[in-house]
Amino acid sequence: MTIVSIHQPGYLPWLGFFKKIMSCDIFVFLDDVQYEKRGWQNRNRIRTNTGTVLLTVPVKSKLGMNLNEVKINNQSNWTRKHKKSIEVSYSKTPHFNEYWNDFKKIYDRDFELLIELNMKIIYYIMEKLNIRTKTIFSSELHISEKSSNRILEICKALNCYEYLSGSQGKSYLNEADFVKNNISVKFQNFHHPVYRQIYEPFISNMAIIDLLFNEGRDSVEILDRAQNF
């Protein structure tokens, strides 16, 4: 029997995303769903000395296109802007030099698809946070249902007995259907930890690199202690 969680792979995800991965046996990257414009699949926020800034990866997308089909618009020099913004914001953090060269190597690669970039970053962060949860892509399961039924069929395919949903699942999940299939549902209620930031006051919900650059190896313990439900 298995605990499952599911989410789209975003760009430089926040702490709660990685806490979900830590909290389950199998994490499903929802890659064959419609791309969300102005969502978090191609952008995220980082902390600056004046507040926050939104980093956005430019993409080429059409209406109805799935996330795993979206291409990066590499005609714009977006990597230079992102690298400069991250370096200016975090170069004085205690653990910047431990990770920055690795991130620069990622940004210096020519990714064609958005999901390739996102997954490269996510897998790197998982390694640094010592997250060993099994992961798969929803496209591997070939499930065509939509919305709540799609989630349910994914859970059934993975012999799931408990589904860990994001808080937004309360608005669309049909919990009665899960109960009928002997699957319990829990909704994430992530209690964001307060950690060291070089700028004050503390601002939560930043990209995961904010925690990593500021706290280094202690990030594992900080995220592990954070309450999730």
N, C-alpha and C positions, 0 to 999 in steps of 0.2 A: 504493500500500500504506500502511496506517495503523496507528498505535499507539493502542490504545483502553484506557480505564479506566472503571470504573463504580462508583457509590456512591450511597446514599440521601442526599438533602440534609438535613443536620441543622441544629440551632439553634446559632448561634455556633460553628461547627466548630473543631476543633483544627488545629494547624499541619500535621500529616500529611495531612489532607484536601486542603488547598490545594497541598501538594507533589505529590500525586497528579495534580491538575489540571495543574500545571506540566509534568509528566513525560510527557504524552501529546499526541497530535494531536487526538483527539476524546474529550471526557469526557461520559459519559452519566449524567444524574441519574435514578436508579432511583426513579421516583415512583409506579409502579403495582404496587407490592408491598405485602404486608400490613404495617400499622403495628405497630411494636414498642413495647409498653408497657415502661416503665422502661428504655428505650434512650436513644440520644443524638439522637433525632429532634426532641425537644421540650425538651431540657435540656442544660446544660453547666456547667463549673466556671470560676470566676474566682478570682484571687489576692486575698487580704485581708491585713490586718496581723497576723492570728492564724493564717493558714493558707489555707484555701479555703472557698468557699461554692458550693452548687449552685443555679443559677437554673433554674426549671422553668416552662414555659409550660403553663397548664392547658388541657386539651383535652376535647372531647366525642367519644368513640370507641366503636365497637361491635366485637365479636369478628369478625374477618375483614375489617374495613374496610381499604381501601388507604390508603396515606400521603396521596395527593393528594385524599382525601375527608374527611380529619380536620379538624374545625372547632375553632377556638380558643374556649374558654369565657371570653368577655369580660364575663361577669357579675361575675367577680372582678376586682379592681383590680390585676392582675398587672403591668401596665406601670409603674405607680407604684413598686412594689417593685423591679423590675428596674432602673429608672432610678436609684433611690436607691442601690441596692447597687453599681452600676457607678460612680456618681459618688463615693460615699464611698471606694471602693477605689482609684480611679484618678485622682482630681482633682489629686493632687500629682505625677503622672507627667510627664515632660518634654514629651510630645506630646499630652496629653489635649485641650487646647483646639483642636488642629488638626482633630480628628475628632468631638468630642462633639456639636456642634450638628447634624451630619448624622445621628448616631445618634438624637438626640432627635426629629428629624423623622420617622424611621422608626417609633419607638415611639409617636409621637403619631398615627399613622395607624390607622384601624380595619380591620384585616385580619380577614376572615372565616375563611379557611383557613390552617392551619399552614404549608403549603408556600409560600403567598404571602409570609408573614413571613420564612421561612427563605431563600427565593430573593432577596428584596430585600436582605437582609444579605449573602448570598454574593456577589451581583453587585457590591455596593458594595465588598466586600473585594477581589474580583478586580480591580476598577478601581484601587484604591489600591496593590495589589501588582503592577500592570502585567502581569496574566495575560491573555493574548489567545487562549488555547486555545478551539477551537470546542466548543460545548456543545449537547446536545440532551436531550430527555426520553425515557425508555424508552417512555412511553405513545404517543409519536409513531410508534413502530415496530410496534405492534400484534402483539407476540409473546406467545403464551399459554403456552409451556413454563415449567417450574418449575426452580428450583435450578440445577445445573450446565448443564443443557440450555438454560435461558433465557439464561445468560451466553454460551454458545456461539453461539446463534442471533443474539443481538445483535451479536456480533463478526463473524459471517458477513455479516449485513446491512450492516455498515459496511466490508466488504472489509478486515478487520483481519488483519495478519500477526503482531502481538504484543499480548498482553493483559496489562496491568499490574494484578494482583490485590492486594487487601489481604491481610494475613497470615492472616486467618481463612479465606481461600479454600482453604488447605491441607486443611481438614477436610471440604470438600464438592465441590470441583472434580474432575471426571474428566479428568485431564490427557491421558490416552490419546486421548480423543475430539477434543481440540484438536489434538494431533499429527496425527491422521488428516486433519484439515482444514487442515494446514499453518499452524497458528497456534501460536506459542510462548507460553509462560506464564511470567511473572516475578512473584514475590511481594514485596510491599513490606516492607522492613526499615528503617523510618525511624529515622535517628540524630538524636534530638532535639537541636537546638542549645541551647547555654547563652547567654543574652543578659542584658542588664541588667534587673533587677527592683528596684523601690524597697524591697521587703522581702526580708529574708534568713531562711533560706537559699533558694537557687533551687529552685523547684518546677516541674517540667515538666508537659506535657499539659494546659495551660490552654486556654481559649477563645482564638481568634486575636486578640481585642482586647487580650489581655495583651501580646503582642508589639507590636502596632501602637501602643498608648498609650506603651509604654516606649521603643521604638526608632524610631518614625516612619518616615521614608523609608528608613532603613537596614534596615527589615524585609525589603525586596525582596532585598537582597544576602544577608542572614542566611539567608533561606529558600532562596535560590538555591544557596548553598554547602552546605546540609545534604545529607548522603548519604541516598539513598532506597532503595537495593538493595544 
